[in-house]
């Protein structure tokens, strides 16, 4: 097995179709099919069963998979060792984060990065999926949950208090909610994964059993924009709500868990010049607010 054919083989084990595998590799579908046929001919064995729901590994394919993964691991190790010898801040750095973090914080930081290191190119992917740093799908990740993988470099860059907010127009129409009423008569803009984890929502520490979910989204940015549009009440980091010009509901109350952001890197890549320079600029983009339970003090410049 040569490495090019191995990449095709591995892509097919991770994708449901020739088309999806080709897309992940940046080649056309015909190339994937042709290389697979050539690999099976070279090995003298069928590696996949062609089924309606995709490509299924045969017994020979399962044996080949172990060898292919070892080849991939060796190739990645070689790449990270060579990149670790880089001393010039230039080249591609792949970054992933949520949409709110990307738009509010990383974009301005990338602009400042370009002023200092114009030869660094940043590929920024907005995703809630946990892309793999170990398999080099991404170089730097900003995540809301601390990864459990022990071989990654993990650093918490910020922890923001989370409050309940509404637009001025919403408050004018529906009035201020009363905590003891469990948000009776009010509408909510909810983060959809929270609905899937719990039978009812809690807003700023108050059960929302009597409220109606008017909008559910899978994006923190869309939660904020839905609240700003007057659709309903919603939780968000306090400084984001203030920056959006929203009304803080129950300023003395906050969510029990803060909104944490973790910067994650591969231990080898943190020593490369371009990744280290990019990580430093991006981590400095996160503002540290001074917050009391009654009101918010924003920094003079939102992007520090």
Residue pairs with C-beta under 8 A, 6 or more apart in sequence:
1 9
1 39
1 42
1 43
1 64
1 67
1 68
1 71
3 71
3 75
4 35
5 35
5 38
5 39
5 42
6 68
6 71
6 72
7 25
7 72
8 21
8 25
8 32
8 35
8 36
8 39
9 36
9 39
9 47
9 64
9 65
9 68
10 65
10 68
10 69
10 72
11 21
11 22
11 24
11 25
11 32
12 18
12 21
12 32
12 36
12 48
12 55
13 55
13 57
13 61
13 65
13 68
14 21
14 24
15 21
15 23
15 24
15 54
16 53
16 54
16 55
17 54
17 55
18 29
18 32
18 33
18 55
19 29
21 32
22 28
22 29
22 31
22 32
25 32
36 47
36 48
39 47
40 46
40 47
43 60
43 64
45 58
45 60
46 58
46 60
46 61
47 57
47 58
47 60
47 61
47 64
48 55
48 56
48 57
48 58
48 61
49 55
49 56
49 57
49 58
57 65
72 135
76 135
76 136
79 136
80 136
80 266
80 268
80 269
81 268
83 268
83 269
83 272
84 268
84 269
84 271
84 272
86 272
86 273
86 274
87 273
88 119
88 273
88 274
89 117
89 119
89 120
89 273
89 274
89 277
90 117
90 119
90 120
90 273
90 274
91 119
91 120
91 121
91 274
92 121
92 122
92 123
92 274
93 120
93 121
93 122
93 123
93 139
93 140
93 274
93 275
93 278
94 122
94 123
94 125
94 137
94 138
94 139
94 140
95 106
95 122
95 123
95 124
95 125
95 138
95 139
95 140
95 141
95 142
95 278
95 282
96 124
96 125
96 126
96 127
96 131
96 138
96 140
96 141
96 142
97 106
97 124
97 126
97 141
97 142
97 143
98 126
98 128
98 142
98 144
98 219
98 220
98 221
99 126
99 219
99 220
99 221
99 222
100 219
100 220
100 221
100 224
100 240
101 142
101 261
102 124
102 126
103 221
104 240
104 243
104 302
105 282
105 285
105 286
105 287
105 303
106 124
106 142
106 282
106 285
108 285
108 303
109 281
109 282
109 284
109 285
109 303
110 122
110 124
110 281
110 282
112 281
113 120
113 122
113 277
113 278
113 281
113 282
114 120
116 277
116 281
117 274
117 277
117 278
120 274
120 277
120 278
122 278
125 131
125 138
128 218
128 219
130 141
130 143
130 147
131 137
131 138
131 141
132 138
133 139
133 141
133 149
133 152
133 264
133 265
133 266
134 149
134 151
134 152
134 266
136 266
139 265
139 266
139 269
139 275
139 278
140 263
140 264
140 265
140 275
140 278
140 279
140 282
141 263
141 264
141 265
142 157
142 261
142 262
142 263
142 264
142 282
143 261
143 262
143 264
144 259
144 260
144 261
144 262
145 260
145 262
146 154
146 156
146 260
146 262
147 154
147 262
147 264
151 267
152 264
152 265
152 266
152 267
153 264
153 265
153 266
153 267
153 270
154 262
154 263
154 264
155 262
155 263
155 264
155 283
156 260
156 261
156 262
156 263
157 261
157 262
157 263
157 283
157 286
158 260
158 261
158 286
158 287
158 288
159 258
159 259
159 260
159 261
160 237
160 238
160 239
160 240
160 258
160 259
160 260
160 261
160 289
161 237
161 238
161 254
161 255
161 258
161 259
161 291
162 204
162 235
162 236
162 237
162 238
162 254
162 255
162 257
162 258
162 259
163 204
163 235
163 236
163 237
163 238
163 241
163 248
163 249
163 250
163 251
163 253
163 254
163 255
164 203
164 204
164 206
164 233
164 234
164 235
164 248
164 249
164 250
164 253
165 227
165 233
165 234
165 235
165 236
165 241
165 244
165 246
165 247
165 248
165 249
166 227
166 232
166 233
166 234
166 246
166 247
166 249
167 227
167 228
167 229
167 230
167 246
167 247
168 246
168 247
169 230
170 187
170 227
170 230
170 231
170 232
170 233
170 247
171 247
173 230
174 185
174 186
174 187
176 249
177 183
177 184
177 186
177 233
177 249
177 250
178 184
179 206
179 250
179 253
181 210
182 206
182 207
182 208
182 209
182 210
182 211
183 203
183 206
183 208
183 209
183 210
183 211
183 233
184 210
184 211
185 210
185 211
186 208
186 211
186 212
186 232
186 233
187 211
187 212
187 213
187 214
187 231
187 232
187 233
188 201
188 203
188 208
188 211
188 212
188 213
188 214
188 215
188 232
188 233
188 234
189 214
189 215
189 216
189 217
189 223
189 226
189 227
189 231
189 232
189 233
189 234
190 201
190 213
190 215
190 216
190 217
190 223
190 234
191 216
191 217
191 218
191 220
191 223
191 235
192 216
192 217
192 218
193 218
194 201
195 201
195 213
195 216
200 207
200 208
200 209
201 207
201 208
201 211
201 213
202 208
202 255
203 211
203 233
203 235
203 255
204 235
204 249
204 250
204 253
204 254
204 255
205 253
205 254
205 255
205 256
206 250
206 253
211 233
213 232
214 231
214 232
215 226
215 231
215 232
217 223
217 226
220 236
223 234
223 235
223 236
224 234
224 236
224 240
224 241
224 244
226 232
226 234
227 233
227 234
227 236
227 241
227 244
227 246
228 244
228 245
228 246
233 249
235 255
236 244
236 259
237 259
238 248
238 254
238 289
238 291
238 296
239 287
239 289
239 291
239 296
239 298
239 302
241 248
242 248
242 296
242 298
243 298
243 302
248 295
248 296
251 293
251 294
251 295
252 293
252 294
253 293
254 293
261 286
263 279
263 282
263 283
265 275
265 279
269 275
270 276
270 279
284 304
285 303
285 304
286 304
287 298
287 299
287 301
287 302
287 303
287 304
288 299
288 304
289 296
289 297
289 298
289 299
290 297
291 297
